[in-house]
Amino acid sequence: MAHDPDDHTPRVVDKPHNRDPLPGALTQAQFENRIATGVVAAVEHGEGLALLLIDLDHFRAFEVQYGRAAADAVLVTIHECIADALAATDDLVRFGYDDFAVLCTKPMNNYGPSLAQRLRARVSGSAVEIPGAGDAYFFTASIGVSSFPTSGAATQPISSPPQRAR
């Protein structure tokens, strides 16, 4: 698609330093930039956005049992599992240590909730090999969905990972 010279929306260029070193997802700062850019475009063009927040259930217990190296390897595998299900226009970020977020630009009707269902099924249906243990582990994920503008029109950045109920 050709760039419109009258379009002053900031352009995002993917460079290696814009990627989280562990799973290769966007950094949180880069993701927030894409949210801001996406909101501007959505408002200007009357389009929507969907934001999914993904929490891997019981991940901390897994990390305690198998160690940080195994947990890091699992995050890379889960990232790939999620990334493979996304549209080319969707963005993925690791949000906190074991949480992910997906920004869907130009989503079709009900895209966010249906994507959340597909991602939950993919994550729970994927056996993750535990490095050095010879075991496979099945994770589940809790996913929240918010749509712009139907869920609200606030555009402040996401400044911290979701808080867990304790």
C-alpha positions, 0 to 999 in steps of 0.5 A: 500500500502506497504512503499517503503524503497527507497522512501524518500518522507516525510510522513504525519501523520494525527494527531489532531493538523494537523487539523483546529479546526473549520471545521476539515480540514487540517491546511494550513502548513500541506496542503503546506507540502502535496503540496510539497510532491505531487509535488515531487511525481508527478515529480518522477513518471510523474503524475499530481496534481490539485489544486482548490481554492474555495471562498464562494460568499458573505460570508462576507455579510452573516457573517455581517447579521447573526454573527460570530457564524452562519458563523462558523457553516456554514463553518463546513457545507460547509466543510462537503459538499465539503469533501463528494465529494472528493476522498480519495486521495484528501486533503482539507484545510480552506484557510483564513477564508471563502476560501477552497483549495483542492489538488488532487493527481494523478488526471485523465484527466480533473479531476480538472475542473470536480471536480470544477463543481461538487463542485459548484453544491453541494454547490449551491444545499445545503440549509444551516440551519442558527443556531438560525434563523430558515432560510436556506441559499443557497451559491454559490462558485467561484472555480479556478483550476490549474494543475501541470505541465500543468499550470506551474511548480512553487512549492513555497508554498501558503503563503497567502489566495487569494486576493479578488477584491474590 
